[in-house]
Every structure is written in structure tokens, then in C-alpha cells.
Amino acid sequence: MEAARLATEADLDVLVALWERSVAELDGQRGGALLAGGLVRGDLRRFLNEALVDPDRAVVLGLIDDVAVGLASAVAERRRREPLAVLEVVYVDSGARQIGVAGAMVDVISAWCRSLGLVGIDAPALPGNRPAKAFFESHGFLARLLVMHHPVEIDGDGDS
């Protein structure tokens, strides 16, 4: 049975592995390298360990029959007129998808948001990733912003 819960320090090894798999999967998708690059941490274990005790971060573990198969991470952005959460990662191992694990993790993130008085959740979805878009829409997310990107060539000597 699928479930989700806030992660603890005892989950650190599996969180590191799931985070690394999520970044590797993003790298292979259209537009994913830039998104994945924002998720690379110099010391991932330390980052996750600190995130577990940071009141402005939620790290969630997705489970099937008490086996960890997914990870979600969100950060509170309070410096806005209307504070909200930004979903950094929602990842489920490929063999465990489409049975409700990601939805259970989003439910935990939503409850966390309510407890902090955050007005909503922003979540990235890569262009062309229709399953991600369909997942978010089926869980009440609405498109509110389209980010366009134009690569810039950098001069060989570092000057732009």
C-alpha cells in the first residue's frame, strides 16, 4: 500500500540515493540539465541532514509497504507578499509510478504548507513531460507561469 511521511535522519541513506536518481533522470530530459543542475549539492548528505531539521523545508519519503520508493522536497518562500512553497523534487522510482506514491507525498507537502500558513505550492514541470503535467493537474495544480530560456555562449576567456 502506498503512503508517505516526513523523512527522518534514519532515512538519510535512502534519501541520498533517491535524490541522486532524481537528478540523473532529469539530466536526460529536454530542459532537464538546467533543472537538475539546481539540485546538485556539493555535500548532498549534509544538505539533506540539515534540511531534515530546517522548519522551512519539508523532505518526504514515499513508500510502498514500508519500502522507500520516492522522495519529495519543498522549501518555504516567505519573502513574498503571499508566502508559498516551491517543490524542488518529486521523484518515484520508475517501477513504482502511477499507483499513488507521488500523490501521497504531495498530500504530506500540502499539509506541511497549511501548518505554516503558506498559500500554495509551485512545482516545475519540464516541457514535453506530459505525465508530470497531467500528474500535477490531477492534483489541483494550475499553470501560472511559463519560463522561457535562451542559452548564451560564453567567451573562451570568461568574458561575456
Residue pairs with C-beta under 8 A, 6 or more apart in sequence:
1 64
1 65
2 62
2 63
2 64
2 99
2 100
2 101
2 103
2 104
3 62
3 63
3 64
3 104
4 60
4 61
4 62
4 63
4 70
4 72
4 101
4 104
4 105
4 107
4 108
5 60
5 61
5 63
5 108
6 58
6 59
6 60
6 61
6 108
6 112
7 15
7 52
7 59
7 60
7 61
7 71
8 52
9 49
9 52
11 61
11 68
12 45
12 48
12 49
12 52
14 61
14 68
15 48
15 59
15 61
15 71
16 44
16 45
16 48
18 68
18 70
18 71
18 91
18 93
19 39
19 44
19 48
19 71
19 73
19 89
19 91
20 44
21 91
21 93
22 39
22 71
22 89
22 91
23 36
23 39
23 40
24 36
25 32
25 91
26 32
26 33
26 35
26 36
26 39
26 126
27 33
27 36
29 126
29 128
29 129
30 126
30 127
30 128
30 129
31 126
31 127
31 128
31 149
32 126
34 149
35 124
35 126
39 88
39 89
41 47
48 59
51 57
51 59
51 73
52 59
55 116
56 75
56 76
56 78
56 116
57 73
57 74
57 75
57 76
58 72
58 73
58 74
58 75
58 85
58 108
58 109
58 112
59 71
59 72
59 73
60 71
60 72
60 73
60 74
60 105
60 108
60 109
61 68
61 70
61 71
61 105
62 68
62 69
62 70
62 71
62 72
62 92
62 96
62 101
62 102
62 104
62 105
63 69
63 70
63 101
64 96
64 99
64 101
69 92
69 93
69 95
69 96
69 101
70 90
70 91
70 92
70 93
70 96
70 101
70 102
70 105
71 89
71 90
71 91
71 105
72 87
72 89
72 90
72 91
72 102
72 105
72 106
72 108
72 109
73 87
73 88
73 89
74 85
74 86
74 87
74 88
74 109
74 112
74 113
74 121
75 85
75 86
75 88
76 83
76 84
76 85
76 113
76 116
76 118
77 83
77 84
77 85
77 86
82 119
82 120
83 116
83 117
83 118
83 119
84 113
84 118
84 119
84 120
84 121
84 122
85 109
85 112
85 113
85 116
85 118
85 120
85 121
85 122
86 121
86 122
86 123
87 106
87 109
87 121
87 122
87 123
87 124
90 102
90 105
90 106
90 123
92 101
92 102
102 135
103 135
103 139
106 121
106 139
109 121
110 121
113 120
113 121
121 141
122 144
122 145
123 136
123 141
125 132
125 133
125 136
126 132
152 160
154 160
